[in-house]
Amino acid sequence: MTGLTTANDPVPALALDRARRPDGRFDPAFTTALREALHHIGFLRLHGFGAAPGQVRELMAAAGAFFDLPPEQRLTLDNRESPHFRGYTRLGHEITAGRPDAREQIDFGPELPARPRAEWDEPYRLLEGPNRWPDDSVPQLRARAHDWAELMSRVATELTRALAAGLGLPEDHFDPLFTGEPHWFGKVIRYVGPPDGAELAPDAQGVGPHADWGFLTLLLQDPDGPASGLQARPPGSDWVDVPPHGDSLVVNVGEMLEVATDGYLVATPHRVLACGPGATRQSVGFFWSPRLDARLDPVPLPPDLAAQAPGVHETAQNALLPRFGDNALKGWLRSHPEVAARHHPDLVRAARGTVDAESVQ
């Protein structure tokens, strides 16, 4: 399983347990396939990544138990009460591409104490803080989500090192960016369709078209659920489906790596189609990102790879920033306007250059 694709599934598949040779060095066949997948498509499937027996289904079951709680119990974790954008986001209250998403979720990250505003060296320090978990009603969710995050951190570290090797760099090239407190974050997600018998709105979206703002994204789709609705749009291509394949992960590039490689690695736009009437589906996203203060300098690509780097794609609405904390804060303020307006109106005004922060409440 080294990067093969088919007409029905253009997303390459790789097996992480075959990444290294018996002597511990990376297999060039793996690193080349990894690099090529993330250059041409920006997406791949990952098998053999070390999940324990039953781990995926136990995590999905805990997520389902939370989303099955009555709304008033879910809202005890309301993310509008968290200045750190942690906790439960109600259906339709995350914004992507300017429109509400038909999903509900719990956002979580490294468990850290809140840093008082007086101690901030930069505004992005507001992203550090405690998580919000349903310990009284679904106590198993905290442990299973954190176990998953620990596994994904190991997987993402190995992928990051393999990618460095594939780019002709020492495998530890990116390690300094992640020393200390890497700012990964996770999402436990349920997509929700309209009620049975209702029509799906023409503009409904599970998640609108976007690119991720971090380093690498590792997405777990429910292996026992319906087709995910995930679609990607590789360069020069129309939208392609990326359905679940057993317990595999879907891996894609974030904007930081696109910036660092001058577009050689592509942060491919992707979206999630809305569920049909009466339907739901679950997934767990893990977004691997460096310390908030990390600045990703341009990667010294070999000449043959540099010749294939088309430059970074950005727009006036989405300027890409080299320091991760700045890029992340921009994304959170845009995606969760209610939280931003309630807790950080000054940053909303600064980001927009206006004084209309109250209008998004």
C-alpha positions in Angstrom: 0.0 0.0 0.0 2.4 2.7 -1.3 0.4 5.4 -2.9 -1.7 3.4 -5.4 -4.9 5.1 -6.7 -7.8 4.0 -8.9 -10.2 5.7 -11.1 -12.9 5.3 -8.5 -10.7 6.6 -5.7 -8.1 9.1 -6.7 -6.8 9.6 -3.1 -3.6 7.6 -2.6 -3.3 5.1 0.3 -0.3 4.6 2.5 0.5 2.3 5.4 2.4 4.0 8.3 3.7 0.7 9.6 5.7 0.3 6.4 7.3 3.7 6.6 10.6 2.6 8.1 13.0 -0.2 7.1 14.2 -2.7 9.7 17.2 -0.6 10.4 15.0 2.3 11.5 15.5 4.5 8.5 12.6 5.7 6.4 11.9 3.7 3.3 12.4 6.1 0.3 9.4 4.5 -1.4 7.2 5.6 1.4 8.6 9.2 1.7 8.4 9.7 -2.0 4.8 8.5 -2.2 3.9 10.7 0.8 5.5 13.7 -0.8 3.9 13.1 -4.2 0.4 12.6 -2.7 0.6 15.9 -0.8 2.1 17.7 -3.7 -0.4 16.6 -6.4 -3.6 16.1 -4.4 -3.0 17.4 -0.9 -4.8 14.4 0.5 -4.0 10.7 1.3 -5.4 7.8 3.3 -3.4 6.3 6.1 -3.6 2.7 7.3 -1.5 0.9 9.8 -1.2 3.8 12.2 -1.3 1.9 15.5 -4.9 2.2 16.8 -5.6 -0.3 19.6 -8.2 -3.0 19.0 -11.6 -1.4 19.5 -10.2 2.1 20.0 -12.0 3.7 17.0 -15.4 2.2 17.8 -15.1 3.0 21.5 -14.3 6.7 20.6 -17.2 6.9 18.2 -19.6 5.3 20.8 -18.6 7.9 23.4 -19.1 10.7 20.9 -22.5 9.3 20.0 -23.5 9.0 23.7 -22.8 12.7 24.1 -24.6 13.9 21.0 -27.6 11.8 22.0 -28.0 13.7 25.3 -30.9 16.2 25.6 -29.9 19.6 24.2 -30.0 21.2 27.7 -27.3 18.8 28.8 -25.1 19.4 25.8 -25.4 23.1 26.4 -23.8 22.8 29.8 -20.6 22.8 27.8 -21.6 25.8 25.6 -18.5 27.2 23.9 -19.9 30.7 24.2 -18.9 30.5 27.9 -15.3 29.8 27.0 -13.0 32.6 25.9 -10.7 29.9 24.5 -13.2 28.5 22.0 -13.5 25.2 23.8 -16.5 23.1 24.4 -19.8 22.4 22.6 -20.8 24.3 19.5 -24.5 24.1 18.7 -25.9 23.0 15.3 -25.4 25.8 12.8 -23.1 28.0 14.9 -19.8 27.4 13.3 -19.3 29.5 10.2 -17.3 28.3 7.1 -17.0 30.2 3.9 -19.4 32.8 5.3 -22.3 30.4 6.0 -23.4 28.2 8.9 -22.4 24.5 9.0 -24.9 21.8 9.6 -22.9 20.2 12.4 -22.5 20.2 16.2 -19.2 19.5 17.9 -16.9 19.6 20.9 -13.6 21.5 20.4 -10.7 20.5 22.6 -7.0 21.0 22.8 -4.0 20.7 25.1 -5.2 20.9 28.7 -3.7 24.2 30.0 -4.6 26.8 32.6 -6.0 30.0 31.2 -3.4 32.7 30.8 -4.6 36.1 32.2 -4.7 38.8 29.6 -2.1 40.8 31.5 0.3 38.0 30.9 -0.2 37.7 27.1 2.8 38.4 25.0 0.6 38.1 21.9 -3.2 38.0 21.5 -3.1 34.4 20.3 -2.4 33.3 23.9 -6.2 33.4 24.4 -6.3 30.1 22.6 -4.6 28.4 25.6 -6.9 27.2 28.3 -9.0 24.4 29.8 -11.3 22.0 27.9 -15.0 21.4 28.7 -16.1 17.8 29.0 -19.3 16.0 30.0 -17.8 14.3 33.0 -21.1 14.0 34.8 -23.1 12.5 31.9 -20.5 10.8 29.5 -17.3 10.5 31.6 -15.7 8.1 29.1 -15.5 10.8 26.4 -12.7 12.8 28.0 -10.4 9.8 28.4 -11.1 8.4 24.9 -10.7 11.7 23.2 -7.4 12.4 25.0 -6.1 8.9 24.3 -6.9 9.5 20.6 -5.1 12.9 20.7 -2.0 11.2 22.2 -2.1 8.6 19.4 -2.6 11.2 16.7 0.3 13.3 18.1 2.6 10.3 17.6 1.2 9.6 14.1 1.5 13.2 13.1 5.1 13.4 14.5 6.1 10.4 12.4 4.4 11.8 9.3 6.1 15.1 9.8 9.5 13.4 9.9 8.7 11.3 6.9 7.6 14.4 5.0 10.9 16.2 5.9 12.8 13.2 4.6 10.7 13.2 1.4 11.6 16.9 0.9 15.3 16.1 1.0 15.7 17.5 4.6 16.9 15.8 7.8 14.0 14.0 9.3 14.1 16.2 12.4 14.0 19.4 10.4 10.6 20.4 11.8 11.0 19.1 15.3 12.0 22.5 16.9 8.6 23.9 15.9 6.8 21.3 18.1 9.0 21.4 21.2 7.3 22.6 24.3 3.6 22.9 23.8 2.5 22.1 20.2 -1.0 23.7 19.7 -2.9 20.8 18.2 -6.6 20.8 18.6 -9.4 18.2 18.1 -13.0 18.2 17.0 -15.6 15.6 17.9 -18.2 16.2 15.3 -21.8 15.1 14.4 -23.3 16.3 11.1 -27.1 16.6 11.3 -29.6 16.5 8.4 -33.0 18.2 8.5 -35.9 16.3 10.1 -37.4 13.3 8.3 -39.8 14.5 5.6 -38.2 17.9 5.3 -36.4 19.0 2.2 -32.6 19.7 2.2 -32.0 23.4 1.6 -30.2 24.1 -1.7 -27.4 25.9 0.1 -27.1 23.5 3.0 -23.5 22.6 3.9 -22.0 20.1 6.4 -18.9 22.3 6.2 -18.3 24.9 3.6 -15.3 24.9 1.2 -12.1 25.8 3.1 -8.4 25.0 3.7 -7.1 24.1 7.2 -4.9 26.7 8.8 -2.4 24.4 10.6 0.3 21.9 9.6 -1.4 18.5 8.9 -4.9 17.3 9.5 -5.8 13.7 10.5 -9.5 12.9 10.1 -11.2 9.8 11.4 -14.5 9.1 9.7 -16.9 6.7 11.3 -16.2 3.3 9.8 -19.7 2.1 10.7 -21.6 5.2 9.6 -23.0 6.4 6.3 -20.8 7.8 3.5 -19.1 10.8 4.9 -19.8 13.5 2.4 -16.2 14.7 2.5 -15.0 16.0 -0.8 -11.7 17.5 -1.9 -10.8 19.7 -4.9 -7.2 18.9 -5.9 -5.4 21.5 -8.2 -6.9 21.4 -11.7 -9.7 19.0 -10.7 -13.4 19.1 -9.9 -14.6 17.9 -6.5 -13.8 14.3 -5.7 -15.4 12.1 -3.0 -13.3 10.9 0.0 -15.5 8.3 1.6 -14.6 6.2 4.7 -12.3 3.2 4.2 -12.5 1.1 7.3 -10.5 2.5 10.2 -8.2 4.5 7.9 -7.3 8.2 8.5 -7.7 10.9 5.9 -4.6 13.2 5.9 -4.4 16.6 4.3 -2.0 19.6 4.3 -2.6 22.8 6.2 -1.8 26.3 5.1 1.4 26.5 7.2 3.0 23.8 5.0 1.8 25.4 1.8 3.4 28.7 2.9 6.7 27.0 3.9 7.0 25.2 0.6 5.9 28.0 -1.6 2.9 26.0 -2.7 4.8 22.8 -3.5 2.6 21.1 -0.8 -0.9 22.1 -1.4 -3.6 23.0 1.2 -6.3 21.6 -0.9 -9.8 23.1 -0.5 -12.3 20.6 0.9 -15.9 20.5 2.1 -18.5 18.2 3.6 -21.9 17.8 2.0 -24.9 18.2 4.3 -26.7 15.0 5.5 -30.0 14.1 4.0 -33.3 14.3 6.0 -33.2 12.3 9.2 -29.6 11.3 8.8 -26.5 12.0 10.9 -22.8 11.0 10.7 -19.8 11.4 13.0 -16.2 12.1 12.6 -13.2 13.2 14.7 -10.7 15.7 13.4 -7.2 16.2 14.7 -5.3 19.3 13.6 -1.5 19.0 14.1 0.1 22.3 14.6 3.2 23.7 16.2 3.6 26.1 19.1 1.6 29.2 18.8 4.8 31.3 18.6 6.4 29.1 15.9 7.2 30.7 12.6 7.7 28.4 9.7 10.6 29.6 7.6 10.7 28.8 3.9 11.8 25.2 3.4 15.0 24.8 1.3 13.6 22.6 -1.4 15.9 20.7 -3.8 16.0 22.4 -7.2 13.8 19.8 -9.0 11.1 20.2 -6.3 11.4 24.0 -6.1 10.8 24.2 -9.9 7.4 22.6 -9.2 6.4 25.1 -6.5 3.7 27.3 -8.0 3.6 29.8 -5.1 1.1 30.3 -2.4 -2.6 30.7 -3.1 -4.2 33.3 -1.0 -6.9 35.9 -1.3 -7.7 39.3 0.2 -10.3 37.4 2.4 -7.7 34.9 3.6 -4.2 36.2 3.8 -1.8 33.4 5.0 0.4 34.3 7.9 3.7 32.5 8.6 3.4 32.6 12.4 1.0 29.9 13.5 -0.6 31.7 16.4 -1.6 34.6 14.1 -3.1 32.2 11.5 -5.0 30.2 14.1 -6.4 33.2 15.9 -7.6 34.6 12.6 -9.4 31.3 11.9 -11.1 31.1 15.3 -12.4 34.6 15.2 -13.9 34.1 11.8 -15.4 30.7 12.5 -16.9 31.4 15.9 -18.2 35.0 15.7 -20.4 34.7 18.8 -17.5 33.6 21.0 -15.3 36.3 19.5 -17.8 39.1 20.0 -18.7 38.1 23.5 -15.1 37.7 24.9 -12.8 39.5 22.4 -14.6 42.5 20.8 -11.4 44.5 20.6 -9.8 41.7 18.5 -12.9 41.5 16.3 -12.6 45.2 15.6 -8.9 45.0 15.0 -9.4 42.0 12.6 -12.2 43.7 10.7 -11.0 47.2 10.8 -14.5 48.3 11.9 -16.4 48.8 15.1 -19.3 46.4 14.4 -18.3 43.6 16.7 -21.7 43.8 18.5 -23.5 43.1 15.2 -22.5 39.4 15.3 -24.1 38.7 18.7 
